[in-house]
């Protein structure tokens, strides 16, 4: 299984409702992409305050690398990814992606 971990630093003017809507749309990709197993996303609740501005994030579990790759190439993911980057502080600089085999 592949766990796709994404940490994001949103621009200060982005509303929580807009973030929630985007995360909901990303979660709904599971209905379009076989092997996309689970989506969890939200705001950091860490008491350590070590987020370095990356206050939101999400994880997606995929059956395998092929399912993850299908997600990355899917047109709806491309569209939502563009929306996400447009909401970030510094564009791609406001994004960290880490994939972990679990």
N, C-alpha and C positions, 0 to 999 in steps of 0.2 A: 504494500500500500504506500502511496505517496501522500504526504501532508504538505500542502502548498500554503505557506505562511506569508502574509502580506501585512506590513506595517505602513501606516500612512500618516502624513502630517498635513492636515487640511489648512487651507487659508483661514485666517481669523474670521472672515465674514460669512463663512459657510454655515448654514442653519442645520441643526441636528435633524430636522425633518427631512432635509435633502440627503443627508448621509444615510439615514434609515431607509429612504426610498431606494437609493443606490444599492445598499447592502441587500435589500429585499429582491431587487432585480437580479443581482449576482446569485443569490440563493436559488432563484427560480430557474437559473440555467441548468440545474439538476434535472428538470423535466425535459430538457432538450439534448443533454449530453450523457450518453450511456457511460456508466462507470464513475460518474460524479456522485459520491456517496453522501457527503455531509458538508454543510456550511455552518460556521459559527462566526459571528462578527459583533463588534461593539467597541466600547470605550475601555481604556485600561482602568483596572481597579487595583493596580499594584500600590502598596503603601511605600515602596522604595523610592519613588520619584526618579527613576532612572530611564524614563522613556525618551529623553532627549528631544522632546517635541512630538514624537510619534505616539499620539494619544489614542488613536484608533487603529484597529487591525481586524483581520479576518483570517480564518483557516478553512481550507477546503480539503477534504479527504477524497482521494481517487483510488480506484481499484489497483491501478498500475500506471506506469509511465505513459503507456499508449493512451489511456483515458485522459491523463493530464495534458498530453500533447494535443489531443482532439479539442479539449477545452481552450487551450491557448490559440488554436487556429480557427475556432468557431467565429463566424461573423458577428454574432451577438456579443460574445466576449470582447471582440475587437472594438465594437461600438461602445460598450460599457467601460472598457478600459480607457478609451479616449475621453469619456465623460469624467472618469475618476481623475486622470492626470490633469484635466482642466480645473479641477477643484483643489488641487494640491498646492501647498506652499513651495514654490520653486519648480513646479512641474515634476519631472522624473526625479529631481533631487529630493522630493518629499515622499519617496517611495523606497521601501526595502522589500525584496522578495527572497524567500529562502525555502527551498524544497527539501524535505527530509523523508528518507525511506524509513517507514515504521513497520 
